């Protein structure tokens, strides 16, 4: 098979969700561009660091409150309007920070941007989950994560170059706002969404022959329900098997376990956001090395996430979750012991590799724990759990770092181990996802 035919097969396999991958790359390119300059812009307008911390927290707080609600809504309405509208509003609220520059305005606009992004994310992830055969969902979310990280890595360079050549920070806000508008275009034009059918209470796997003959009302109700179920499943026996494998309730062990572990993973992210640059500076690192560490973390995520996703689809979910979480915890311990900043670049590649395997596995568990018609709701709850971890880290890491700048690394390592143990205890065999193989699967 030639390279061209392989590329054609790959495009054909993912054609339905390629606009979503493109949108994720563009969105994260814009957000990445804003990362290096946002603190400078806010503090240049007279905002002190403690107040800036409160402004930063507005985004995750808004998402925590709204993401599960928007996930619930996305399962009951068309998802495309939520995705497109969320992106457009996010861009608007980012750009408005050029003119509304009081501390209160920054806080409100950042919170509104978080609210708008919460409308987009669970709808997007729910669409991806429902549009992908179960035996390819690990690979799908691996590609999704790779697109995000690709944008995030290139974004800071785009932001820095824009600020340098345009002569200031304001054009970077315009680039970020424009990127969200551009990201909405492929979704609005190319995404094809199937009609949404919210699940109704099922009478179970009964057939018409099992309904008492003396009750014509019940017989009619059963016939209608069975016909609706068969129509929704497209008459496919593989889809029927998939339905039987899905949980009937939203609160189930698979989703609960993934939420617990995601909380710990995002506690680590929040820890890094607070102290990473300060810690590297304390080791003698310059801005160039700090920027390099972000890139070196992202490279294995970009390269390995799709590969990890394919392995997840072969049944390695539990192994990757356990190994990935333990690997992240061990990297945290090593960070706390490092004296030479150059060694950080080596460890962060290992950590990026662990994340590349952990994240697609978690998303696969979330997909397996999503009842039919509730994919976006499940994704909203999963995202909210991660937001809780991020907020806890953001509020506590500064206090812990006052004792010792290295101590937060040991703390997040401990948190990661604890949530892994609890998550495994809750999920047990549900962490081992065994996808149903469809004869009509793409590729």
C-alpha positions in Angstrom: 0.0 0.0 0.0 1.4 3.4 -1.0 1.7 6.3 1.3 -1.0 8.1 -0.7 -3.4 5.2 -0.3 -2.7 5.0 3.4 -3.4 8.7 3.8 -6.6 8.3 1.8 -7.7 5.4 4.1 -6.9 7.4 7.2 -8.9 10.4 5.9 -11.7 8.2 5.0 -11.7 6.6 8.4 -11.8 9.8 10.3 -13.6 12.0 7.8 -16.6 12.6 10.1 -14.6 14.0 13.0 -11.7 15.6 11.1 -13.3 19.0 11.4 -13.3 18.6 15.2 -9.6 17.7 15.3 -8.9 20.8 13.1 -11.0 23.0 15.5 -9.1 21.7 18.5 -5.8 22.5 17.0 -6.8 26.0 16.0 -8.4 26.7 19.4 -5.4 25.6 21.4 -3.1 27.5 19.1 -4.9 30.7 20.1 -5.0 29.9 23.8 -1.3 29.0 23.6 -0.5 32.3 22.0 -2.2 34.1 24.9 -0.4 32.2 27.7 2.9 34.1 27.8 1.3 37.6 27.5 -1.9 37.4 29.6 -0.1 37.9 33.0 1.8 40.8 31.6 -1.3 42.5 30.2 -3.3 42.1 33.4 -0.5 43.2 35.7 0.4 46.2 33.4 -3.1 47.5 34.2 -2.5 47.7 37.9 -3.6 44.3 39.0 -1.5 42.9 41.8 -0.5 39.2 41.9 -3.0 38.0 44.5 -5.8 39.6 42.6 -4.5 38.1 39.4 -4.7 34.7 41.0 -8.4 35.3 41.7 -8.9 36.4 38.0 -7.2 33.2 36.8 -9.5 31.1 39.1 -12.6 32.6 37.4 -12.2 30.4 34.4 -12.2 27.0 36.2 -14.8 28.1 38.7 -17.2 29.0 35.8 -16.5 25.6 34.1 -17.0 23.7 37.4 -20.5 25.2 37.7 -21.6 25.0 34.1 -19.8 22.1 32.4 -22.1 19.3 33.7 -25.2 21.4 32.9 -24.0 22.0 29.4 -23.2 18.3 29.0 -26.8 17.5 30.1 -28.1 20.1 27.6 -26.0 18.7 24.8 -27.5 15.3 25.2 -31.0 16.8 24.7 -30.4 19.2 21.9 -28.3 19.5 18.8 -24.6 19.7 19.7 -23.4 21.8 16.7 -25.0 25.0 17.9 -23.4 24.6 21.3 -20.0 24.0 19.8 -20.2 26.9 17.3 -21.8 29.3 19.8 -19.4 28.4 22.6 -16.4 29.1 20.4 -17.7 32.4 19.0 -18.6 33.7 22.5 -15.2 32.5 23.9 -13.4 34.6 21.3 -15.6 37.6 22.0 -14.9 37.6 25.7 -11.2 37.2 25.1 -11.0 40.2 22.8 -13.1 42.4 25.1 -10.2 42.3 27.6 -8.5 44.8 25.3 -10.9 47.5 26.3 -12.4 46.4 29.6 -9.4 46.4 31.8 -10.5 46.9 35.4 -9.9 44.0 37.8 -13.6 43.3 38.0 -13.9 43.4 34.2 -11.0 40.9 33.9 -12.6 38.6 36.4 -16.1 38.7 34.8 -14.8 38.3 31.2 -12.5 35.4 32.1 -15.5 33.8 33.9 -17.7 34.3 30.9 -15.0 32.8 28.6 -14.9 29.8 30.9 -18.7 29.5 30.7 -18.6 29.7 26.9 -15.8 27.1 26.6 -17.9 24.8 29.0 -20.7 24.9 26.4 -18.3 23.8 23.7 -16.2 21.0 25.4 -18.7 18.4 26.5 -20.7 18.8 23.3 -17.5 18.3 21.3 -16.3 15.3 23.3 -19.8 13.7 23.3 -20.0 14.1 19.6 -16.6 12.5 19.1 -17.6 9.6 21.4 -20.9 9.0 19.7 -19.3 9.3 16.2 -16.6 6.8 16.7 -17.0 3.0 16.9 -16.1 1.7 20.3 -13.1 -0.3 19.1 -11.6 3.0 17.8 -12.4 5.4 20.7 -9.0 5.2 22.3 -7.4 6.1 19.0 -10.0 8.9 18.4 -9.3 10.6 21.8 -5.6 10.1 21.3 -5.8 12.1 18.0 -8.0 14.6 19.8 -5.4 15.1 22.5 -2.6 15.2 19.9 -4.4 18.0 18.1 -4.8 20.0 21.3 -1.2 19.6 22.3 0.1 20.5 18.8 -1.8 23.8 19.0 -0.6 24.5 22.6 3.0 23.9 21.7 3.0 26.2 18.6 0.8 28.8 20.3 3.4 30.5 22.6 5.7 30.9 19.6 2.9 32.5 17.6 2.0 34.8 20.5 5.6 35.8 21.0 6.3 36.5 17.4 3.0 38.4 17.0 3.9 40.6 20.0 7.4 41.2 18.6 6.4 42.0 15.0 3.2 43.8 15.8 4.8 46.0 18.5 2.8 45.0 21.5 0.4 42.7 23.3 -3.0 43.7 21.9 -2.6 41.9 18.6 -2.1 38.7 20.5 -5.6 39.0 21.9 -6.9 39.5 18.4 -5.1 36.4 17.2 -6.7 34.4 20.0 -10.2 35.8 19.3 -9.8 35.2 15.6 -8.6 31.6 16.1 -11.8 30.7 18.0 -13.8 32.1 15.1 -11.8 30.2 12.6 -12.2 27.0 14.7 -16.0 27.4 14.5 -16.0 27.4 10.7 -15.1 23.8 10.0 -17.6 22.6 12.7 -20.4 24.8 11.3 -19.8 23.8 7.7 -18.5 20.2 7.8 -19.9 18.5 10.9 -22.9 16.3 10.2 -24.9 15.5 13.3 -27.4 12.7 13.7 -30.7 13.4 15.3 -30.5 13.3 19.1 -32.7 10.8 20.9 -32.7 11.0 24.7 -33.0 7.5 26.2 -36.3 6.6 27.7 -36.9 4.1 30.5 -36.3 0.7 29.0 -38.6 -2.3 29.5 -35.5 -4.5 29.2 -34.6 -7.0 26.5 -38.2 -8.4 26.2 -39.7 -9.4 22.9 -43.3 -9.2 21.9 -43.8 -12.9 22.6 -43.1 -12.3 26.2 -45.8 -9.7 26.7 -49.0 -11.0 28.3 -51.6 -11.4 25.5 -54.4 -10.1 27.6 -52.9 -6.5 27.9 -53.2 -4.8 24.5 -52.1 -1.5 25.9 -48.8 -3.0 27.2 -48.4 -4.9 23.9 -48.7 -1.7 21.9 -46.2 0.1 24.1 -43.7 -2.7 23.8 -44.0 -2.9 20.1 -43.4 0.9 19.8 -40.4 0.8 22.1 -38.8 -2.2 20.4 -39.3 -0.7 17.0 -37.7 2.6 18.2 -34.8 0.8 19.7 -34.1 -1.2 16.6 -34.4 1.9 14.4 -32.0 3.8 16.7 -29.5 0.9 16.5 -29.8 0.8 12.7 -30.7 -2.9 12.9 -27.1 -3.9 13.6 -26.6 -6.8 15.9 -23.2 -5.3 16.9 -24.9 -2.1 17.9 -27.4 -4.1 20.0 -24.4 -5.8 21.7 -22.9 -2.4 22.3 -26.1 -1.2 23.9 -26.1 -4.2 26.2 -22.5 -3.5 27.2 -23.3 0.2 28.1 -24.4 1.0 31.6 -28.0 2.0 32.1 -27.3 4.6 34.7 -25.1 7.7 34.5 -23.7 7.1 38.0 -21.6 4.0 37.4 -18.3 2.6 38.5 -16.5 3.2 35.2 -17.3 6.9 35.0 -16.8 7.4 38.7 -13.4 5.8 38.6 -12.3 7.9 35.6 -13.6 11.1 37.4 -11.6 10.3 40.5 -8.3 9.7 38.6 -8.9 12.8 36.4 -9.2 14.9 39.6 -5.7 13.8 40.5 -4.3 14.4 37.0 -5.6 17.9 37.0 -4.4 18.5 40.5 -0.9 18.0 39.0 -1.7 20.4 36.2 -2.9 23.1 38.7 0.3 22.6 40.7 2.5 23.2 37.6 0.6 26.3 36.6 1.3 27.9 40.0 5.0 27.0 40.6 6.6 25.6 37.5 8.3 28.8 36.2 9.1 30.0 39.7 10.7 26.7 40.6 12.8 26.6 37.4 14.0 30.1 38.0 15.1 29.1 41.5 17.2 26.4 39.9 18.9 29.0 37.7 16.9 28.3 34.5 16.3 31.1 32.0 13.2 31.9 30.0 14.5 29.9 27.1 14.7 26.7 29.1 11.3 27.3 30.7 9.8 27.6 27.2 11.7 24.5 26.0 10.2 22.4 28.8 6.7 23.2 27.6 7.7 22.0 24.1 9.4 18.9 25.3 6.4 17.9 27.4 4.2 18.3 24.3 6.2 16.4 21.8 5.6 12.9 23.2 2.0 13.7 23.7 1.6 14.7 20.1 3.6 11.7 18.7 2.5 9.0 21.1 -1.2 9.7 21.9 -2.6 8.2 18.7 -0.4 5.1 19.1 -1.5 4.8 22.7 -5.1 5.2 21.6 -4.7 2.3 19.2 -3.2 0.1 22.0 -6.1 1.2 24.3 -8.5 -0.1 21.7 -6.8 -3.5 22.0 -7.7 -3.8 25.7 -4.7 -2.2 27.5 -6.9 0.5 29.3 -6.3 -0.5 32.9 -2.6 -1.1 32.4 -2.1 2.3 30.8 -4.1 4.1 33.5 -2.1 2.5 36.3 1.3 2.8 34.7 0.6 6.4 33.5 -0.6 7.6 36.9 2.3 6.0 38.7 4.8 7.4 36.2 3.4 10.9 36.7 3.7 10.5 40.5 7.3 9.3 40.2 8.2 12.2 37.9 6.9 14.6 40.6 9.2 13.0 43.2 12.2 13.3 40.8 11.3 17.0 40.2 11.5 17.6 44.0 15.0 16.1 44.1 16.5 17.7 41.0 19.3 20.3 41.5 20.3 20.9 37.9 17.7 22.5 35.6 19.0 20.7 32.5 17.8 17.4 34.0 14.3 18.7 34.0 14.1 18.5 30.2 14.8 14.7 30.5 12.2 14.0 33.1 9.5 16.1 31.4 9.8 14.0 28.3 9.1 10.9 30.5 6.1 12.7 32.1 4.7 13.6 28.7 5.0 10.0 27.6 3.0 8.9 30.7 0.3 11.5 30.0 0.2 10.3 26.3 -0.9 6.9 27.5 -2.9 7.9 30.6 -5.3 10.4 28.9 -6.7 8.3 26.0 -7.2 5.4 28.4 -9.2 7.6 30.7 -11.3 8.9 27.8 -12.0 5.3 26.7 -13.2 4.4 30.2 -15.5 7.5 30.2 -16.9 6.4 26.8 -17.5 2.9 28.1 -19.2 4.4 31.2 -21.6 6.6 29.1 -25.2 5.4 28.8 -26.6 5.7 25.3 -27.7 9.3 24.8 -25.7 10.6 27.8 -22.2 10.9 26.3 -22.0 14.7 26.7 -23.4 14.6 30.2 -20.7 12.0 31.1 -18.0 14.2 29.5 -19.2 17.2 31.4 -19.0 15.4 34.7 -15.6 14.0 33.8 -14.4 17.5 32.9 -15.9 19.0 36.1 -14.0 16.5 38.2 -10.7 17.6 36.6 -11.7 21.2 37.2 -12.1 20.5 40.9 -8.6 19.1 41.0 -7.2 22.1 39.3 -9.0 24.6 41.6 -7.8 22.7 44.7 -4.3 22.8 43.5 -4.5 26.5 42.5 -5.8 27.4 46.0 -3.3 25.3 48.0 -0.1 25.1 46.1 0.9 28.7 46.9 0.5 28.0 50.6 2.4 24.8 50.4 5.2 26.5 48.4 5.7 29.0 51.2 7.1 26.2 53.3 9.4 24.9 50.5 9.2 25.5 46.8 9.8 21.8 46.2 7.1 20.5 48.5 4.2 20.9 46.1 5.8 18.3 43.8 5.8 15.7 46.6 2.3 16.6 47.6 0.9 16.1 44.1 2.7 12.8 43.8 1.0 11.7 46.9 -2.4 12.9 45.7 -1.8 11.0 42.4 -1.1 7.8 44.2 -4.2 8.2 46.5 -6.6 8.9 43.7 -5.2 6.0 41.6 -5.8 3.6 44.5 -9.3 5.0 45.1 -10.1 5.0 41.4 -9.0 1.4 40.9 -11.0 0.3 44.0 -14.1 2.0 42.6 -13.7 0.9 39.0 -12.1 -2.6 39.4 -12.9 -4.6 36.3 -14.6 -1.6 34.7 -11.2 -0.1 34.0 -10.5 -2.9 31.5 -12.5 -1.7 28.5 -13.1 -4.5 25.9 -14.6 -2.8 22.9 -17.3 -4.4 20.8 -15.9 -5.0 17.3 -18.2 -3.9 14.5 -18.2 -5.5 11.1 -18.9 -2.1 9.6 -16.1 -0.3 11.5 -14.2 2.3 9.5 -10.8 1.2 8.3 
